Amino acid sequence: MDGHYLRAHLVDMKHPLVAELVTYSWSSYPAYLNKIPSANIPRWMGLFLSCEEGKHPLNEICQAFKMTHISGVAQAIKSLNMAVDDDKKLSKTKNILIQYLTP
């Protein structure tokens, strides 16, 4: 989506969802503007849960996430763990997901 579409559907409304596009938490728009580092936390979390908690084979994870090489799984998990180390809220979310999604 481009910025004009997002602005029209999030900001320029009778009852705006956000005051500024860069504050909309579910948008990649801030990363597009280089306001925040590009991170795909939901995808990284899915890869982590599939690999570390679900114990799925790396080649199956790559296929499910449409990745070309298994090293991308390891890199995503490493990036997630670094993000978790820096963000207590993200750490709590990760732990809640592990608790609810694993037996």
MMTF fields as JSON, N, C-alpha, C and O atoms, coordinates in Angstrom:
{
  "mmtfVersion": "1.0.0",
  "mmtfProducer": "UNKNOWN",
  "numBonds": 411,
  "numAtoms": 412,
  "numGroups": 103,
  "numChains": 1,
  "numModels": 1,
  "chainsPerModel": [1],
  "groupsPerChain": [103],
  "chainIdList": ["A"],
  "bondAtomList": [4, 2, 8, 6, 12, 10, 16, 14, 20, 18, 24, 22, 28, 26, 32, 30, 36, 34, 40, 38, 44, 42, 48, 46, 52, 50, 56, 54, 60, 58, 64, 62, 68, 66, 72, 70, 76, 74, 80, 78, 84, 82, 88, 86, 92, 90, 96, 94, 100, 98, 104, 102, 108, 106, 112, 110, 116, 114, 120, 118, 124, 122, 128, 126, 132, 130, 136, 134, 140, 138, 144, 142, 148, 146, 152, 150, 156, 154, 160, 158, 164, 162, 168, 166, 172, 170, 176, 174, 180, 178, 184, 182, 188, 186, 192, 190, 196, 194, 200, 198, 204, 202, 208, 206, 212, 210, 216, 214, 220, 218, 224, 222, 228, 226, 232, 230, 236, 234, 240, 238, 244, 242, 248, 246, 252, 250, 256, 254, 260, 258, 264, 262, 268, 266, 272, 270, 276, 274, 280, 278, 284, 282, 288, 286, 292, 290, 296, 294, 300, 298, 304, 302, 308, 306, 312, 310, 316, 314, 320, 318, 324, 322, 328, 326, 332, 330, 336, 334, 340, 338, 344, 342, 348, 346, 352, 350, 356, 354, 360, 358, 364, 362, 368, 366, 372, 370, 376, 374, 380, 378, 384, 382, 388, 386, 392, 390, 396, 394, 400, 398, 404, 402, 408, 406],
  "bondOrderList": [1, 1, 1, 1, 1, 1, 1, 1, 1, 1, 1, 1, 1, 1, 1, 1, 1, 1, 1, 1, 1, 1, 1, 1, 1, 1, 1, 1, 1, 1, 1, 1, 1, 1, 1, 1, 1, 1, 1, 1, 1, 1, 1, 1, 1, 1, 1, 1, 1, 1, 1, 1, 1, 1, 1, 1, 1, 1, 1, 1, 1, 1, 1, 1, 1, 1, 1, 1, 1, 1, 1, 1, 1, 1, 1, 1, 1, 1, 1, 1, 1, 1, 1, 1, 1, 1, 1, 1, 1, 1, 1, 1, 1, 1, 1, 1, 1, 1, 1, 1, 1, 1],
  "groupList": [{"groupName": "MET", "atomNameList": ["N", "CA", "C", "O"], "elementList": ["N", "C", "C", "O"], "formalChargeList": [0, 0, 0, 0], "bondAtomList": [1, 0, 2, 1, 3, 2], "bondOrderList": [1, 1, 2], "singleLetterCode": "M", "chemCompType": "L-PEPTIDE LINKING"}, {"groupName": "ASP", "atomNameList": ["N", "CA", "C", "O"], "elementList": ["N", "C", "C", "O"], "formalChargeList": [0, 0, 0, 0], "bondAtomList": [1, 0, 2, 1, 3, 2], "bondOrderList": [1, 1, 2], "singleLetterCode": "D", "chemCompType": "L-PEPTIDE LINKING"}, {"groupName": "GLY", "atomNameList": ["N", "CA", "C", "O"], "elementList": ["N", "C", "C", "O"], "formalChargeList": [0, 0, 0, 0], "bondAtomList": [1, 0, 2, 1, 3, 2], "bondOrderList": [1, 1, 2], "singleLetterCode": "G", "chemCompType": "PEPTIDE LINKING"}, {"groupName": "HIS", "atomNameList": ["N", "CA", "C", "O"], "elementList": ["N", "C", "C", "O"], "formalChargeList": [0, 0, 0, 0], "bondAtomList": [1, 0, 2, 1, 3, 2], "bondOrderList": [1, 1, 2], "singleLetterCode": "H", "chemCompType": "L-PEPTIDE LINKING"}, {"groupName": "TYR", "atomNameList": ["N", "CA", "C", "O"], "elementList": ["N", "C", "C", "O"], "formalChargeList": [0, 0, 0, 0], "bondAtomList": [1, 0, 2, 1, 3, 2], "bondOrderList": [1, 1, 2], "singleLetterCode": "Y", "chemCompType": "L-PEPTIDE LINKING"}, {"groupName": "LEU", "atomNameList": ["N", "CA", "C", "O"], "elementList": ["N", "C", "C", "O"], "formalChargeList": [0, 0, 0, 0], "bondAtomList": [1, 0, 2, 1, 3, 2], "bondOrderList": [1, 1, 2], "singleLetterCode": "L", "chemCompType": "L-PEPTIDE LINKING"}, {"groupName": "ARG", "atomNameList": ["N", "CA", "C", "O"], "elementList": ["N", "C", "C", "O"], "formalChargeList": [0, 0, 0, 0], "bondAtomList": [1, 0, 2, 1, 3, 2], "bondOrderList": [1, 1, 2], "singleLetterCode": "R", "chemCompType": "L-PEPTIDE LINKING"}, {"groupName": "ALA", "atomNameList": ["N", "CA", "C", "O"], "elementList": ["N", "C", "C", "O"], "formalChargeList": [0, 0, 0, 0], "bondAtomList": [1, 0, 2, 1, 3, 2], "bondOrderList": [1, 1, 2], "singleLetterCode": "A", "chemCompType": "L-PEPTIDE LINKING"}, {"groupName": "VAL", "atomNameList": ["N", "CA", "C", "O"], "elementList": ["N", "C", "C", "O"], "formalChargeList": [0, 0, 0, 0], "bondAtomList": [1, 0, 2, 1, 3, 2], "bondOrderList": [1, 1, 2], "singleLetterCode": "V", "chemCompType": "L-PEPTIDE LINKING"}, {"groupName": "LYS", "atomNameList": ["N", "CA", "C", "O"], "elementList": ["N", "C", "C", "O"], "formalChargeList": [0, 0, 0, 0], "bondAtomList": [1, 0, 2, 1, 3, 2], "bondOrderList": [1, 1, 2], "singleLetterCode": "K", "chemCompType": "L-PEPTIDE LINKING"}, {"groupName": "PRO", "atomNameList": ["N", "CA", "C", "O"], "elementList": ["N", "C", "C", "O"], "formalChargeList": [0, 0, 0, 0], "bondAtomList": [1, 0, 2, 1, 3, 2], "bondOrderList": [1, 1, 2], "singleLetterCode": "P", "chemCompType": "L-PEPTIDE LINKING"}, {"groupName": "GLU", "atomNameList": ["N", "CA", "C", "O"], "elementList": ["N", "C", "C", "O"], "formalChargeList": [0, 0, 0, 0], "bondAtomList": [1, 0, 2, 1, 3, 2], "bondOrderList": [1, 1, 2], "singleLetterCode": "E", "chemCompType": "L-PEPTIDE LINKING"}, {"groupName": "THR", "atomNameList": ["N", "CA", "C", "O"], "elementList": ["N", "C", "C", "O"], "formalChargeList": [0, 0, 0, 0], "bondAtomList": [1, 0, 2, 1, 3, 2], "bondOrderList": [1, 1, 2], "singleLetterCode": "T", "chemCompType": "L-PEPTIDE LINKING"}, {"groupName": "SER", "atomNameList": ["N", "CA", "C", "O"], "elementList": ["N", "C", "C", "O"], "formalChargeList": [0, 0, 0, 0], "bondAtomList": [1, 0, 2, 1, 3, 2], "bondOrderList": [1, 1, 2], "singleLetterCode": "S", "chemCompType": "L-PEPTIDE LINKING"}, {"groupName": "TRP", "atomNameList": ["N", "CA", "C", "O"], "elementList": ["N", "C", "C", "O"], "formalChargeList": [0, 0, 0, 0], "bondAtomList": [1, 0, 2, 1, 3, 2], "bondOrderList": [1, 1, 2], "singleLetterCode": "W", "chemCompType": "L-PEPTIDE LINKING"}, {"groupName": "ASN", "atomNameList": ["N", "CA", "C", "O"], "elementList": ["N", "C", "C", "O"], "formalChargeList": [0, 0, 0, 0], "bondAtomList": [1, 0, 2, 1, 3, 2], "bondOrderList": [1, 1, 2], "singleLetterCode": "N", "chemCompType": "L-PEPTIDE LINKING"}, {"groupName": "ILE", "atomNameList": ["N", "CA", "C", "O"], "elementList": ["N", "C", "C", "O"], "formalChargeList": [0, 0, 0, 0], "bondAtomList": [1, 0, 2, 1, 3, 2], "bondOrderList": [1, 1, 2], "singleLetterCode": "I", "chemCompType": "L-PEPTIDE LINKING"}, {"groupName": "PHE", "atomNameList": ["N", "CA", "C", "O"], "elementList": ["N", "C", "C", "O"], "formalChargeList": [0, 0, 0, 0], "bondAtomList": [1, 0, 2, 1, 3, 2], "bondOrderList": [1, 1, 2], "singleLetterCode": "F", "chemCompType": "L-PEPTIDE LINKING"}, {"groupName": "CYS", "atomNameList": ["N", "CA", "C", "O"], "elementList": ["N", "C", "C", "O"], "formalChargeList": [0, 0, 0, 0], "bondAtomList": [1, 0, 2, 1, 3, 2], "bondOrderList": [1, 1, 2], "singleLetterCode": "C", "chemCompType": "L-PEPTIDE LINKING"}, {"groupName": "GLN", "atomNameList": ["N", "CA", "C", "O"], "elementList": ["N", "C", "C", "O"], "formalChargeList": [0, 0, 0, 0], "bondAtomList": [1, 0, 2, 1, 3, 2], "bondOrderList": [1, 1, 2], "singleLetterCode": "Q", "chemCompType": "L-PEPTIDE LINKING"}],
  "groupTypeList": [0, 1, 2, 3, 4, 5, 6, 7, 3, 5, 8, 1, 0, 9, 3, 10, 5, 8, 7, 11, 5, 8, 12, 4, 13, 14, 13, 13, 4, 10, 7, 4, 5, 15, 9, 16, 10, 13, 7, 15, 16, 10, 6, 14, 0, 2, 5, 17, 5, 13, 18, 11, 11, 2, 9, 3, 10, 5, 15, 11, 16, 18, 19, 7, 17, 9, 0, 12, 3, 16, 13, 2, 8, 7, 19, 7, 16, 9, 13, 5, 15, 0, 7, 8, 1, 1, 1, 9, 9, 5, 13, 9, 12, 9, 15, 16, 5, 16, 19, 4, 5, 12, 10],
  "groupIdList": [1, 2, 3, 4, 5, 6, 7, 8, 9, 10, 11, 12, 13, 14, 15, 16, 17, 18, 19, 20, 21, 22, 23, 24, 25, 26, 27, 28, 29, 30, 31, 32, 33, 34, 35, 36, 37, 38, 39, 40, 41, 42, 43, 44, 45, 46, 47, 48, 49, 50, 51, 52, 53, 54, 55, 56, 57, 58, 59, 60, 61, 62, 63, 64, 65, 66, 67, 68, 69, 70, 71, 72, 73, 74, 75, 76, 77, 78, 79, 80, 81, 82, 83, 84, 85, 86, 87, 88, 89, 90, 91, 92, 93, 94, 95, 96, 97, 98, 99, 100, 101, 102, 103],
  "secStructList": [7, 7, 2, 2, 2, 2, 0, 0, 0, 0, 0, 1, 1, 1, 1, 7, 1, 7, 1, 1, 4, 4, 4, 7, 6, 6, 7, 1, 2, 2, 2, 2, 6, 6, 1, 1, 7, 7, 7, 7, 2, 2, 2, 2, 2, 2, 2, 2, 0, 0, 0, 0, 0, 6, 7, 7, 7, 2, 2, 2, 2, 2, 2, 2, 6, 6, 7, 1, 7, 6, 2, 2, 2, 2, 2, 2, 2, 2, 2, 2, 2, 2, 2, 2, 2, 2, 7, 2, 2, 2, 2, 2, 2, 2, 2, 2, 2, 2, 2, 2, 2, 7, 7],
  "xCoordList": [0.842, 0.0, 0.879, 1.937, 0.443, 1.227, 0.72, -0.346, 1.499, 1.183, -0.135, -0.816, -0.506, -1.756, -2.956, -3.911, -2.909, -3.997, -4.113, -5.205, -2.962, -2.973, -3.508, -4.323, -3.046, -3.489, -5.002, -5.683, -5.517, -6.953, -7.773, -8.895, -7.229, -8.004, -7.686, -8.358, -6.696, -6.352, -6.375, -6.746, -5.992, -5.84, -6.94, -7.567, -7.187, -8.131, -9.559, -10.209, -10.021, -11.363, -12.125, -11.524, -13.429, -14.233, -13.755, -13.63, -13.49, -12.95, -11.641, -11.647, -10.511, -9.238, -8.819, -9.054, -8.195, -7.662, -6.366, -6.069, -5.596, -4.339, -4.177, -4.759, -3.38, -3.119, -2.056, -2.141, -1.079, 0.013, 0.246, 0.156, 0.541, 0.777, 1.933, 1.893, 2.958, 4.118, 3.787, 4.561, 2.659, 2.291, 1.387, 1.058, 0.979, 0.101, 0.926, 1.759, 0.704, 1.583, 1.537, 2.488, 0.479, 0.372, 0.767, 0.441, 1.457, 1.856, 3.368, 4.112, 3.808, 5.238, 5.636, 6.79, 4.687, 4.955, 6.125, 6.947, 6.244, 7.4, 8.73, 9.694, 8.791, 10.024, 10.3, 11.45, 9.234, 9.369, 10.018, 10.802, 9.69, 10.254, 11.589, 12.18, 12.064, 13.293, 13.185, 14.182, 11.973, 11.768, 12.094, 12.48, 11.943, 12.285, 13.014, 12.847, 13.819, 14.468, 13.433, 12.408, 13.709, 12.794, 12.846, 13.901, 11.708, 11.616, 10.266, 9.251, 10.27, 9.026, 8.814, 8.941, 8.49, 8.358, 7.336, 7.634, 6.143, 5.198, 5.764, 5.572, 6.448, 7.047, 8.153, 8.228, 9.008, 10.084, 9.514, 10.054, 8.412, 7.785, 7.251, 7.399, 6.64, 6.144, 7.271, 7.127, 8.388, 9.537, 10.084, 10.397, 10.199, 10.683, 9.79, 10.274, 8.483, 7.547, 7.562, 7.485, 7.659, 7.695, 8.949, 8.895, 10.061, 11.343, 11.627, 11.827, 11.643, 12.083, 11.029, 11.367, 9.792, 8.734, 8.026, 7.721, 7.765, 7.069, 7.976, 7.508, 9.289, 10.291, 10.083, 10.37, 9.578, 9.394, 10.747, 11.609, 10.949, 12.2, 12.373, 11.406, 13.612, 13.902, 13.419, 12.915, 13.568, 13.134, 11.621, 11.151, 10.85, 9.399, 9.039, 8.112, 9.773, 9.536, 9.821, 9.046, 10.932, 11.28, 10.182, 9.807, 9.674, 8.617, 7.345, 6.718, 6.961, 5.736, 5.808, 4.805, 7.004, 7.173, 7.709, 8.047, 7.78, 8.247, 9.636, 9.876, 10.531, 11.914, 12.772, 12.422, 13.888, 14.735, 15.832, 16.347, 16.201, 17.299, 17.066, 16.531, 17.474, 17.238, 18.015, 17.64, 19.073, 19.833, 18.983, 19.23, 17.979, 17.084, 16.273, 15.937, 15.952, 15.215, 16.076, 15.62, 17.314, 18.232, 18.457, 18.501, 18.596, 18.813, 17.588, 17.727, 16.394, 15.169, 15.028, 14.635, 15.343, 15.257, 16.281, 15.987, 17.47, 18.501, 18.024, 18.193, 17.437, 16.928, 15.811, 15.752, 14.923, 13.856, 14.427, 14.007, 15.374, 15.965, 16.661, 16.619, 17.302, 17.934, 16.868, 17.039, 15.763, 14.681, 14.041, 13.696, 13.883, 13.291, 14.186, 13.693, 15.495, 16.434, 16.291, 16.534, 15.9, 15.789, 14.39, 14.214, 13.398, 12.003, 11.252, 10.918, 10.989, 10.324, 8.905, 8.448, 8.21, 6.845, 6.864, 6.019, 7.811, 7.948, 8.324, 7.837, 9.178, 9.557, 8.337, 8.161, 7.508, 6.291, 5.354, 4.774, 5.207, 4.36, 4.877, 4.1, 6.184, 6.791, 6.479, 6.101, 6.637, 6.383, 4.917, 4.608, 4.024, 2.591, 2.267, 1.526, 2.818, 2.587, 3.113, 2.45, 4.291, 4.863, 3.938, 3.661, 3.468, 2.61, 1.315, 0.893, 0.683, -0.608, -0.528, -1.477, 0.578, 0.676, 1.442, 1.545, 1.978, 2.7, 2.026, 1.46, 2.098, 1.442, 2.147, 1.714],
  "yCoordList": [-1.184, 0.0, 1.237, 1.266, 2.222, 3.437, 4.382, 4.175, 5.417, 6.355, 7.074, 7.37, 7.361, 8.071, 7.211, 7.703, 5.93, 5.009, 4.896, 4.99, 4.692, 4.566, 5.82, 5.747, 6.974, 8.23, 8.385, 8.803, 8.054, 8.201, 7.266, 7.601, 6.095, 5.103, 5.049, 4.329, 5.78, 5.753, 7.127, 7.245, 8.144, 9.478, 10.425, 11.079, 10.513, 11.476, 10.926, 10.827, 10.582, 10.042, 10.901, 11.706, 10.736, 11.472, 11.16, 12.055, 9.872, 9.437, 8.696, 7.472, 9.419, 8.803, 7.702, 7.792, 6.667, 5.595, 6.007, 5.556, 6.858, 7.365, 8.821, 9.269, 9.547, 10.944, 11.063, 11.938, 10.198, 10.198, 8.774, 7.834, 8.595, 7.259, 6.543, 5.324, 7.282, 6.634, 6.012, 5.199, 6.374, 5.809, 4.59, 3.976, 4.229, 3.074, 1.799, 1.504, 1.043, -0.071, -1.245, -2.027, -1.41, -2.566, -2.234, -2.974, -1.141, -0.73, -0.776, -0.541, -1.081, -1.019, 0.384, 0.622, 1.296, 2.656, 3.321, 3.957, 3.204, 3.818, 3.259, 4.009, 1.958, 1.37, 1.895, 2.131, 2.075, 2.635, 4.015, 4.374, 4.769, 6.109, 6.097, 7.15, 4.903, 4.745, 5.378, 5.831, 5.407, 5.93, 4.867, 5.198, 3.613, 2.505, 1.467, 1.419, 0.632, -0.423, -1.39, -1.659, -1.895, -2.839, -4.15, -4.775, -4.555, -5.799, -6.433, -5.746, -7.714, -8.429, -9.362, -10.581, -8.778, -9.523, -10.658, -11.768, -10.434, -11.562, -12.748, -13.897, -12.488, -13.576, -14.261, -15.489, -13.466, -14.037, -14.912, -15.978, -14.458, -15.22, -16.548, -17.588, -16.512, -17.739, -18.722, -19.923, -18.215, -19.072, -19.667, -20.856, -18.84, -19.313, -20.419, -21.477, -20.163, -21.149, -22.439, -23.527, -22.332, -23.531, -24.358, -25.587, -23.681, -24.365, -24.79, -25.973, -23.829, -24.086, -24.787, -25.642, -24.441, -25.027, -26.178, -27.197, -26.017, -27.05, -28.168, -29.245, -27.907, -28.898, -29.409, -30.567, -28.522, -28.896, -28.879, -28.074, -29.733, -29.727, -28.394, -27.805, -27.945, -26.651, -26.58, -25.544, -27.672, -27.621, -27.432, -26.769, -27.996, -27.802, -26.365, -25.779, -25.814, -24.424, -23.492, -22.575, -23.728, -22.902, -22.955, -21.93, -24.136, -24.29, -23.571, -22.871, -23.736, -23.12, -21.588, -20.917, -21.04, -19.593, -19.026, -17.845, -19.892, -19.492, -18.843, -17.786, -19.513, -19.054, -19.914, -21.058, -19.373, -20.093, -20.91, -21.85, -20.576, -21.292, -21.387, -20.465, -22.511, -22.726, -21.759, -21.553, -21.17, -20.215, -18.995, -18.329, -18.701, -17.582, -17.803, -16.849, -19.068, -19.394, -19.058, -18.394, -19.514, -19.244, -17.736, -17.241, -17.019, -15.565, -14.87, -13.95, -15.295, -14.686, -14.95, -14.057, -16.159, -16.49, -15.678, -15.2, -15.526, -14.707, -13.254, -12.623, -12.734, -11.358, -11.201, -10.199, -12.195, -12.144, -12.141, -11.342, -13.017, -13.086, -11.791, -11.382, -11.142, -9.848, -8.797, -7.98, -8.815, -7.861, -8.098, -7.147, -9.368, -9.721, -9.233, -8.762, -9.345, -8.874, -7.384, -6.922, -6.633, -5.18, -4.682, -3.498, -5.566, -5.132, -6.068, -7.194, -5.596, -6.429, -6.803, -7.906, -5.912, -6.206, -7.336, -8.23, -7.301, -8.346, -9.674, -10.731, -9.617, -10.813, -11.446, -12.664, -10.612, -11.11, -11.734, -12.792, -11.087, -11.618, -12.972, -13.907, -13.072, -14.336, -15.438, -16.546, -15.134, -16.138, -16.546, -17.713, -15.607, -15.925, -16.833, -17.805, -16.521, -17.364, -18.778, -19.752, -18.891, -20.209, -20.976, -22.157, -20.286, -20.929, -21.447, -22.567, -20.634, -21.006, -21.94, -22.674, -21.922, -22.703, -24.005, -24.766, -24.271, -25.52, -26.332, -25.782, -27.65, -28.511, -28.482, -29.151],
  "zCoordList": [0.0, 0.0, 0.0, 0.629, -0.688, -0.675, 0.404, 0.983, 0.66, 1.72, 1.54, 2.521, 0.305, 0.053, 0.431, 1.033, 0.079, 0.428, 1.949, 2.511, 2.607, 4.063, 4.727, 5.647, 4.258, 4.853, 4.698, 5.634, 3.537, 3.277, 4.149, 4.53, 4.473, 5.213, 6.705, 7.443, 7.16, 8.576, 9.234, 10.401, 8.515, 9.101, 8.645, 9.478, 7.351, 6.796, 6.808, 5.767, 7.974, 8.135, 9.14, 9.851, 9.201, 10.177, 11.594, 12.43, 11.852, 13.134, 12.864, 12.732, 12.779, 12.404, 13.379, 14.584, 12.829, 13.661, 14.336, 15.443, 13.68, 14.231, 13.812, 12.824, 14.581, 14.24, 13.144, 12.282, 13.181, 12.214, 11.726, 12.517, 10.455, 9.912, 10.593, 10.762, 10.986, 11.601, 12.953, 13.459, 13.544, 14.842, 14.73, 15.745, 13.52, 13.33, 13.468, 12.611, 14.536, 14.891, 13.925, 13.894, 13.134, 12.245, 10.81, 9.882, 10.638, 9.305, 9.148, 10.1, 7.941, 7.642, 7.182, 6.824, 7.194, 6.717, 7.446, 6.786, 8.791, 9.453, 8.95, 8.794, 8.696, 8.164, 6.763, 6.394, 5.984, 4.638, 4.687, 3.809, 5.705, 5.865, 6.599, 6.838, 6.956, 7.739, 9.118, 9.68, 9.661, 11.006, 12.055, 13.176, 11.699, 12.583, 11.76, 10.541, 12.4, 11.636, 11.069, 11.696, 9.903, 9.286, 10.061, 10.177, 10.583, 11.341, 11.055, 10.943, 10.941, 10.714, 11.894, 11.771, 13.032, 14.279, 14.166, 14.608, 13.594, 13.508, 12.724, 13.123, 11.633, 10.842, 11.64, 11.679, 12.273, 13.08, 14.185, 14.483, 14.797, 15.868, 15.322, 15.963, 14.155, 13.534, 13.239, 13.466, 12.735, 12.462, 13.752, 13.809, 14.783, 16.078, 16.632, 17.036, 16.646, 17.202, 16.395, 16.967, 15.087, 14.233, 14.479, 14.53, 14.63, 14.767, 16.204, 16.481, 17.107, 18.471, 19.327, 20.145, 19.15, 19.965, 19.254, 19.873, 17.959, 17.201, 16.726, 16.355, 16.737, 16.326, 14.897, 14.592, 14.022, 12.623, 11.912, 12.264, 10.936, 10.167, 9.419, 8.936, 9.342, 8.715, 7.274, 6.84, 6.527, 5.125, 5.024, 4.098, 5.95, 5.947, 6.331, 5.773, 7.274, 7.681, 6.51, 6.237, 5.818, 4.65, 3.603, 3.034, 3.355, 2.353, 2.804, 2.009, 4.065, 4.576, 4.556, 4.313, 4.815, 4.856, 3.54, 3.449, 2.52, 1.187, 1.239, 0.656, 1.956, 2.061, 1.151, 0.863, 0.7, -0.244, 0.425, -0.181, 1.656, 2.297, 3.797, 4.414, 4.377, 5.811, 6.698, 7.852, 6.191, 7.003, 7.351, 8.356, 6.518, 6.805, 8.068, 8.769, 8.363, 9.59, 10.796, 11.727, 10.779, 11.889, 12.068, 13.194, 10.96, 11.045, 11.628, 12.435, 11.232, 11.76, 13.251, 14.003, 13.686, 15.111, 15.903, 16.999, 15.352, 15.999, 16.115, 17.159, 15.054, 15.074, 16.098, 16.809, 16.173, 17.164, 18.572, 19.409, 18.84, 20.182, 20.56, 21.72, 19.597, 19.879, 20.181, 21.086, 19.421, 19.661, 21.024, 21.727, 21.398, 22.696, 23.831, 24.856, 23.648, 24.682, 24.947, 26.061, 23.927, 24.032, 24.389, 24.675, 24.376, 24.524, 25.47, 25.102, 26.691, 27.699, 27.288, 27.59, 26.611, 26.162, 25.135, 25.181, 24.222, 23.224, 23.887, 23.486, 24.886, 25.625, 26.292, 26.261, 26.889, 27.534, 26.493, 26.736, 25.347, 24.276, 23.802, 23.603, 23.623, 23.196, 24.211, 23.832, 25.485, 26.526, 26.588, 26.829, 26.376, 26.362, 25.176, 25.322, 24.01, 22.833, 23.054, 22.699, 23.635, 23.912, 24.858, 24.653, 25.892, 26.89, 26.272, 26.558, 25.425, 24.866, 23.666, 23.39, 22.96, 21.724, 21.86, 20.898, 23.035, 23.231, 24.33, 25.275, 24.186, 25.199, 26.541, 27.48]
}
